[in-house]
Amino acid sequence: MAALPQLVAEFLDRWALRPDGPPGHGMAALVLPVTRADGTPAVLRLQQAAPENAGTVLGLRTWRGHGVVRLLEHDPESGTTLLERLAADRPLSSVADDTAATQILAELLARLVAVPAPEGLRRLSDIAAAMLDEVPRALPSLRDPAERRLVRTCASAVAELIGESGDRLLHWDLHYDNVLAGQREPWLAIDPEPLAGDPGFDLWPALDSRWADVVATGDPTRTVLRRFDQLTEVVGVDRGRATGWTLGRVLQNALWDIEDGKTALEPAQVTLAGILLRREAITP
C-alpha cells in the first residue's frame, strides 16, 4: 500500500499516461482511469501478485480481446497492466431483465471457453485433486451434519469427473459485475482468473449473481434452473457434467470458508446446491 503512489507515478511516466478520473478499487486491485499519449482512454491496474491471478496476462493474450477486455501493456516484474477502458458504471448487473442478462453472459462465456487453454496455466484437474485431499480434514469444522453430508456429496461429484477435467480456457469468475459495457463490443468480460478445464466449472458465478434479487422473487428454484438451462444450452455443455462441476464450485467455496475459520456454509451455497441436486434426482 505504501508503495502504490510511487508505483502509479512510475507507470504514468513509463507508458506516457495522463490521469483521467478518480481511482477505484475492488477486492484486490487499484484501477486508475488514464489517457494514453494518442488520446486513447485506458485503465492502469495495479494488483499484488497471487496464485489466482498468475495466469491473467497469458489468458488475456490468448483471448486477444475477443469477448474480453483488451490488454494494452504489461510489466512482468510488478504485475501492473494497462487495459482497454470500459464503462465501469454500466455492469451487466444493471440490466433489469435477468433472462437477457443471463443470455449476454452465456454468449460471452461460450466464446471464451471455445478457446483451448495455453500451456502454463493452472489445471482444474490439479485443483480438484487438492480439494478432494482437503475434504477429510475440513469436514469436522462444520457444525451441521447436513452441511457435512452436502460437502461429501459435492466431493463425490468431483471424484467422478476428475478424470476428464477438460482443456478449455476458463474465466473462473464470470459473474454479472465482471461484465462491463464497451464501445468495441456491447459487452466485455473483465477480471479473469484463467484456468484450464471443463466449461461446466465456469457456470457457478452466473448462477450466484445478484443473489439477493433471486431470493426476493420468492421462487429461487425457478430462477436458478432457468439460468442453468440457459447457460448449459448456449455454452454447449452436458447438463449432468455441468451439475457435477458446479457442485465442485460449492465444494471449493466451502473449503475456502472453512479455511477462513467459518463453521457453517453460506446459505446461498446450500440453496443453490440443493436446487441442482433435487433437479438431478428427479430427471431421468
Secondary structure, DSSP 8 states (H G I E B T S, - for coil): -TTHHHHHHHHHHHTT-EE-S--EE-SSEEEEEEE-TTS-EEEEEEE---GGGTTHHHHHHHHTTSSB--EEEE-TTT--EEEE--EEEEEGGG-S-HHHHHHHHHHHHHHHHTSB--TTS-BHHHHHHHHHHHHHHHGGG-S-HHHHHHHHHHHHHHHHHGGG---EEE-S---GGGEEE-SSSSEEE-----EEE-GGGGSHHHHHTTHHHHHHTS-HHHHHHHHHHHHHHHHT--HHHHHHHHHHHHHHHHHHHHHTT-SS--HHHHHHHHHHHHHHHH--
